[in-house]
Amino acid sequence: MDYEILDTICDSYIPLLAIAFFVGLVGRAVKASGERRFLIRVFVFFAGMILVSYGVMFLDNAMHIWPAFDLDYSTHTAVSLTFVLSISVLARQFWKVAVGSFVVYVLLMLYQQYHTLSDIASTMVPIASVALVFAKFLFLQTQDNKSINSQS
């Protein structure tokens, strides 16, 4: 495959993730109407992480954090990771497929020389760290409260 075809594949990845996420969200809302609170939390997780992904980009553009280390903040990595994590929370049975697709996307970005491994890894660390804290707050805390309430 030539550069342009691989470029088109890369350009299609995030829109395909978006379609998968929103179709899954709507489909699950229609199919399992009793999961409204969970689905709202999933959407809040997604929206919050999109804000973080672009917020860090704006912060980096203003303060030149990544360039200070001869790196480049990868918005594509941040946004695609946000979608992959959101899909994994929404439909846990598909987490391996979602993470696998992300690994292939990272390899393709490296092959196409969009970013270095250091760019991608240094972008993933803050995004994944915030996602972990946010997910714990939105999902794990709720599960702990349910188990505490059921023991009373």
C-alpha positions in Angstrom: 0.0 0.0 0.0 1.2 3.5 -0.7 1.4 6.5 1.6 -1.9 8.0 0.4 -3.9 4.8 1.1 -2.4 4.4 4.5 -3.0 8.1 5.2 -6.7 7.6 4.3 -6.9 4.7 6.6 -5.4 6.8 9.4 -7.8 9.7 8.7 -10.7 7.3 8.9 -9.8 5.7 12.2 -11.2 8.4 14.6 -14.4 8.9 12.6 -15.0 5.1 12.7 -14.4 5.1 16.4 -16.8 7.9 16.8 -19.5 6.0 14.8 -18.9 2.9 16.8 -19.1 4.7 20.1 -22.2 6.7 19.4 -24.0 3.8 17.7 -23.1 1.6 20.7 -24.3 4.3 23.1 -27.6 4.8 21.3 -28.1 1.1 20.7 -27.6 0.3 24.3 -29.9 3.1 25.4 -32.7 1.7 23.2 -32.0 -1.9 24.0 -31.5 -1.6 27.8 -33.5 1.4 28.9 -32.8 0.6 32.6 -29.1 1.6 32.2 -29.8 5.3 31.8 -27.5 6.4 34.7 -24.6 4.2 33.5 -25.0 5.5 30.0 -25.0 9.1 31.2 -21.8 8.3 33.1 -20.2 6.8 30.0 -21.1 9.9 28.0 -19.8 12.2 30.8 -16.6 10.2 30.8 -16.3 10.6 27.1 -17.1 14.3 27.0 -14.7 15.0 29.9 -11.9 13.1 28.3 -12.5 14.9 25.0 -12.2 18.2 26.9 -9.0 17.0 28.5 -7.5 15.8 25.2 -8.2 19.2 23.5 -7.5 21.2 26.7 -4.0 19.7 26.9 -3.5 20.5 23.2 -4.5 24.2 23.8 -2.3 24.3 26.9 0.6 22.8 24.9 0.1 25.3 22.1 0.1 28.2 24.6 3.0 27.0 26.8 5.0 24.8 24.4 5.3 22.0 26.9 6.0 19.2 24.5 8.4 21.2 22.3 10.4 22.1 25.4 11.3 18.4 25.4 11.7 18.1 21.6 8.4 16.3 21.5 5.0 16.8 19.8 1.7 16.5 21.6 -0.3 14.0 19.5 -4.0 15.1 19.5 -4.8 12.0 17.3 -3.4 9.8 20.0 -5.3 11.6 22.8 -8.6 11.6 21.0 -8.3 8.0 19.7 -7.4 6.8 23.2 -10.4 8.7 24.6 -12.7 6.8 22.1 -11.0 3.5 22.8 -11.4 3.9 26.5 -15.0 5.1 26.2 -15.9 2.1 24.0 -14.1 -0.2 26.4 -16.2 1.1 29.3 -19.4 1.1 27.3 -19.0 -2.4 25.9 -16.5 -4.3 28.0 -16.8 -7.4 25.7 -15.1 -5.4 22.9 -12.2 -3.9 24.9 -9.7 -6.3 23.3 -10.8 -5.3 19.8 -10.8 -1.6 20.7 -7.3 -1.8 22.3 -6.0 -3.9 19.4 -7.2 -1.4 16.9 -5.5 1.4 18.9 -2.2 -0.6 18.8 -2.5 -1.0 15.0 -3.3 2.7 14.7 -0.2 3.6 16.8 1.9 1.4 14.6 0.5 3.0 11.5 1.2 6.5 12.8 4.8 5.4 13.5 5.1 3.8 10.0 3.7 7.0 8.4 6.1 9.0 10.5 3.3 11.3 11.9 4.8 11.0 15.4 7.6 9.3 17.2 7.0 6.7 19.9 8.1 9.3 22.4 5.4 11.7 21.2 2.7 9.1 21.4 3.8 7.7 24.8 4.2 11.2 26.3 0.7 12.0 25.1 -0.8 8.8 26.5 0.6 9.2 30.0 -1.4 12.3 31.0 -4.5 11.3 29.1 -4.6 7.8 30.6 -3.8 9.1 34.0 -6.7 11.5 34.0 -8.9 8.8 32.5 -8.0 6.5 35.3 -8.9 9.0 38.0 -12.1 10.1 36.1 -13.2 6.4 35.6 -12.6 5.6 39.3 -14.7 8.6 40.3 -17.5 7.8 37.8 -17.7 4.0 37.9 -15.7 2.4 40.7 -17.0 4.7 43.4 -20.6 3.9 42.3 -19.9 0.2 42.4 -18.4 0.5 45.9 -21.5 2.4 47.1 -23.8 -0.2 45.7 -22.0 -3.0 47.5 -21.9 -1.1 50.7 -25.7 -0.3 50.4 -26.5 -3.9 49.7 -24.6 -5.2 52.8 -26.6 -2.9 55.1 
